[in-house]
Amino acid sequence: RVESVERVSDDQFRIAVKERAERGRANERVRELLAVYCKVPIQAVRIVRGHRAPNKYIAIKGHAG
């Protein structure tokens, strides 16, 4: 599998991770990739909704777009 972050629109991303969706590992990797992409600390990236779903609502503190 290849990891990637692709901006689909102003407020949507398509993210692929290598981690399996077990014990929050994939969600944590999503947070890490978005933090790097948006140049913010990982603590600024929070999954608000969709922890167990493929589509997630994520808040990024300190990122203007």
Buried (B, 14 or more C-beta within 10 A) or exposed (E): EEEEBEEEEEEEBEBEBEBEEEEEEBBBBBBBBBBEBBEBEEEBBEBEEEEEEEEBEBEBEEBEE
